[in-house]
C-alpha cells in the first residue's frame, strides 16, 4: 500500500486542523508534504514541527522571517507569499492537494494544481462558485479527480456510487438552518456577530459560519453541486434538516431516494476524500439511532434569508455573476464581523452590487480576476458611503 503525500492548503483553519487529525490517526497511509497558512504563524510552526513536511508556506510575506527562524533547526523548507503556494502544489512529490483555504484565495492554487494533474480534495467551495466551468473542464482534460470534502457534497458523491447507469433526477441538499432559523426580520436586525458565530451543530471558521447563518453557504453549495454533479440548479432542492444527521440525498428517476447519514463530524468526509475509493476503518463516533428522537425537514425561509435566492439567480444568469456574488459576499461578511453593517444589510448590499455588475457571458481567468477586484472595490465603497438599506 503506497503512502499518499498531501499538500494541505489552509492548515491552520478548521478543515485544515481536522485534516491533520485524520492524517495523524492513519500512520502509514498519508504523509504531509506541504503545509500552508496565511497568518497564524504560531499554529503553523507547531504543525510543521509535529508533521515534518518538506515545505511550509506562510501567505503573509511579513511573517516569513518569524517562521523561518522558528523552524531553522528543522529540515523544513520555508517560503512566503501567494506565488510560493502556487509553486508548492505542483511539486512532483505531491500526490493530492487538499484545498482548505477560505474564499477566493483558493482559486489560483487549485487551478495550478489541476493544471499539474494533481487530484484535489476540495473543501474550498468558492473555487467552483467563481470558476466552476473552467475548473471542471480542466479537471476532465487532465484526468484529475475532484473529490468533495464538504459533508453535503461527500454525501451526494457517496449516494451516486454504483449508479453510473442511473442518472440522478434531483439532489436534495440538506441545511441545518443555522443559528437564526425561525427568527423574524425584526429579530434578525438585532443579531450580533457573536450570535451568528454560534452555529448549533458544526465547528467552522468565522466566514463560513456567517455564510451558514445567512444561507449563502447553502447557495454556494448549490452552485458547487451543479458543477460537481452536472445537474441544473432547478434540479437541486435545498431542504432544512436541523439535526444535521442526513448530510444530503439523491433522488433517481424511479422515485427512489438515497441518503447518506452520519454524525456532524467533518473528519468523516475528509477521510472519505483522502482514502477514496477505499472506506478506511476509524474510531470516530457512530450514530446511535436509539438516541435520535426525530429527523425533521422543512423549507428554507427565503423571505428573511434572501442570499439563497441570490445564489440561484447568479448561477441561472451564469457568466461572471457568481464571481461577483462571491466577492460582494466576502466584503459584506467582513463588514458585518467588524460591526460596520447589520446582518440584514448583507443581502441588501449584495443585491445592489449584482444589479450594477457588468455581465460577461464567457469569462476567462483574466475577466474573473478583474470582476473579483472591481466587485470588492465597489462593495467596499458602497459600505463606506452607506447608500444601502440600514435596517
N, C-alpha and C positions, 0 to 999 in steps of 0.2 A: 504494500500500500504506500503510494507516494505521498509526501507531505505537501500540502497546498500552501504556497507562500503568498502572503497578503500584504497589500498596500492599503492602509486604513486612513482615509481622509476624514479629518474631524474626530480625532481620537479622544479628545477631552470632553466632547458633548455626550448627551445621554446615550445615543445609539453607539457611539464610539466606545464608551466605557463598558456597555453591555456586550459589545463585540469582543472586547478583550477578556471579559469574564468567560465567554464561550470558548475562546482560544485557550485560556488557562485550564479550563475543565477538560480539554481534549488534547493532551500532550501526544505528540506523535502523528497528529492529523494536520494541524495548522501551525504555521510559523509566521511571525510578524516581520516583514521585510522593510516596511516603511511606515512611519507614524507622522501625521501632520496635525497641526493645530494653528489657530490664528493668534491667540493672545494669552492663553492660560499656560504660562511657562512652567509654573510650579508642578502642575499635574503632568505636563508633557515630559519634563525631566524625570519625574518619578516613574512614569510609564516606560521611558527609554531604559532606565536602569533595570527595571524588572524584566522587560521582554527582549532587551538586547537586539533591536532592529539593526539592519545595515545602515539605515539613514533616518534622520528626523528632519522635518522642515517646519520652521516657525513662520507663519504667514506674515506677521508683522515684522518688517525689517528692523525696526528699532529694538526688537527683543533678541536679535541674533547673538550679540556678544554675551548676553546673560546665559543663553542656552549653551553656547559653545564652551564657555568657561566652566559651566556646571558639569558638562559631560567630557571635559578634557582628559579625564582618567578612564574613560570608557572607549571601547573600539567601535564607536558610533560616529558616522559622518553627520555633520550639522550644516544645514543650508537654510536660506531665508527667502521669502517672497513668493508671489504667485507663480512666477516663472519656474522656480525650483520645484513647486508642487507638480506643475505640468511635466517637468523632466522626470520626476520620481516615478510617475505612473507608467512610464514607457520602459522602465528598466527590464532587461531580459530576465532578471531573477524574479520578477513579479508574475504570479500566476493569475491572481484575481485582485480587483480593485473594489474595496468597499467604500462607497461614496456616502459618507455620513456628514458631510458639510451641510450647513443650513443655508437655504436660499439660493439666489442667483449665482453665488460664488462657486457652486458645484458644477456649473455648466461646462466651462472650458476644460477643467481637468478630466471630466467624464468624457468629453469629446475627444481629447487627446488619447485617453485610454482605449476607447473604442477604435479609433484610427490605428492604434498599435495592436489591435486584435486581442486585447485583454478582456476576459469575462468580467462582468460587472454585477456586484451585489448592490442593488440600487435602493438607497434609503433617502436620496435627495430628490423628492418628487418634483421640485421646481425645475430640474433639468428637462423633464418631459413636458411640463407646463409651458416653458419658454420655447423649447425647440424639439418637440416630440416627433414631428415628421422627419426632421433631419437626423436625429439620434437613432430612431428605429430603422430608418432606411439604411443608414451606415452600418448598423449592427447586422442587418441581414447581409449586406455586401461583404462584411468582414467575417461572417460566421461567428459572431460574438453572442454569447448568452447574456440576456438582460434578466437577472434573477431578482424578483421583487423582495424587499425586506419589510416594507410596511405590512402590518398584520393583515390588513384588508386585501391587499394585492397578493400576498402569500396565500391567503385563504382561497382566492379565486384561482390562482395558479394550481393549488392542490386539488380543487374541485374539478379542474379541467384535465387533470392527469388521467390518462387512459381513455379519453373521449375524443381522440383525434378525428374520428369519422362522424362525430356528433357535435356540430357547431352549437354554441350557446345561443339561446334566444334572448336571454336577458341576464344582466348582472344585478344582483341585489346587494348594494354597498351599504354595510351597516355603519351606524354612527351612534356614539354614546349620547349625543345631545349636548355634551359639555356641561359646565357648571351652572349655566343660566337657563337650562331647559325649563319651560313653563313660565318664565318671567314675562311681565308686561313691558310695554315700551317705556312707561314712566319709571319702572324699576331698573330697566337697563340703563337709563340715563344717569343713574346714580352709582353704578358699579365702579369699582376702582381696579387698578392693575392687580393689586393683591387678591381681590375677589376672583378675577379672571384667571389667575395663575393656579388656583386651587382646583385642579381637574379631579373629578370624582374617582377615576379608575386608573389613569395612566400617569407615569412619571416621565415627563418630557421637558425639553428645553423651553425657555420663555417664549420664543417666537412661535413655535409650533403649538404651544398651549393656548396662546391668544388666538391663533388661527382656528383651533378647535372650538374655542368659545364663540367665535363669530360665524362658524360653519364654513369659513373659507378653506380650511384644511380639507373638508369633505368635498368642496368644489374642486380643489386641486387634485384630490384623489380620483374624482370622476374623470378629469382630463387625463390623468396618468393611466387609468384603466382603459380609456378609449385607445390610447396609443399602444399599450402593452398587449391588449387582447383583441383589438380590431373591431370592437362593437361601436356603433354610432352612439352619441350621447343620449339619444332618445331611448336607447335600449339599456340604459344604466339608471337604475332607480335607487335613490337614497332612502334608507329605512332607519329610523331612530330605534335603537336597541340599547336601553340604558345599562343593562348588565354587562355588556362587552364580553359576552361568552361566545356568541356566534360572530365570527370575525368577517364573514361575508358569505354570500350564497350565489349559486349559478342555476338558472332555470333553463331547461332544454326544450326542444320543440315538441316533445311528447307531454309536456306539462310537469315533468319530474323536476324536483329541486334538490340540489346537493348543497350541504352546508359544511363548513369547517369550524369546529368548536375547540376551545382551549381556554386556559386561564389568561387573564390580561397580563402576559409576560412577554416582552419583546425578544427575549433570548430564544424563544422557540422559533419564530420566523427567521431570526438571524442564523440560527444553526441550520435550519432547513435550506437556506440560500447557500451557506458555506459548504454544506455537505452534499447538496443535490448532485445526482439523483438518489443518493442514499439517505435514508432516515437514520440518524445517529442516535443510539441509546443515550439517555441522560437521566439525571436525578432531579429535574425540575418538578415543581408541584403538579399534581394531577388533578383533574376535575373530580369532585365528589358530588355526584348527581343527587344524592340524598340531602345535600345542603342547599340545593338550588330550589328555592321556593317557587320561582316563576321566571320564564323568559318572555318578556313583553316587547311589543313593537308598536310604533306609531309613525305618522307622517311628520316630517320636519316642519317647523314653523317658519315658512318662507316670508311672512309679512314682517316679523321682527328680526329675522336673520337673513337679510337680503343678499349677503355675499354669495350664498349658494346659487341664486339665480344669476348673479353677475358672472359667475364662472360658466354656467351653462350658456349664457349669451355670448361670452367671449369665444368659447370653442365653437359655437354654432357659426359665428362670423369667420373665425379662423384667422389666418394670416399672422400679423404681428400683435393682434389684440390680446391673446393670452400672455404674451411677454409684457405688454403694458399693464395688464391686470396684476401680474406678479410684482412688478416694480412699484406700482402705486400702493399695493398692499404692504410691501415691506416697509416703505416710508411711513405709511399711516400707522402700522403696528408699532414702529419705533416711537412715533409721536405719542401714541396712547400710553406706552410703557413709561415715557418721560413725563406723563401727565400734562401734555400740551393740548390734547384733544379728548373729547368724551368717547365712550365706547360706541354709541350710535353714529358718531361722526365718521367712523372708519368706512362703512359702505357709502355714505354720502360723498366723501372725498373721492373714493374710487370711481363712483358713478360719474362725477363731474370730469375726472381725468379721462375716462374711457370715451366720453362723448366728444372730447376735443382731440383725440388721438388721430394722427394722420394714418390712414389704413394702407397697409402694404400686403397685397394678396399672397405673394410667394416670396417671403423674405429669405435672404441668405444670412450667413453668420454676421456679416457687416451690418446689415439692416437691423438685425436683432440687437446687436450691441448698441447701435445708435438709438433704437427705440427704448432700450433699457435706460440709457444715460439721460435721454431727453425726458422720459417719463419721471424719473427720480427728481430731476431738477424742477419740473413743473409741479410735481406733488409737494415738494418742499416749499416752493413759492406760494402755492395755494394755502398751505398750512400757516405760513408766516403772515400772509395778508389776512387770513381769517375769513375769506369770502366763501364760506360754506355754512350750511345749517349747523348751529351750535348746540341745539337741544338743551 
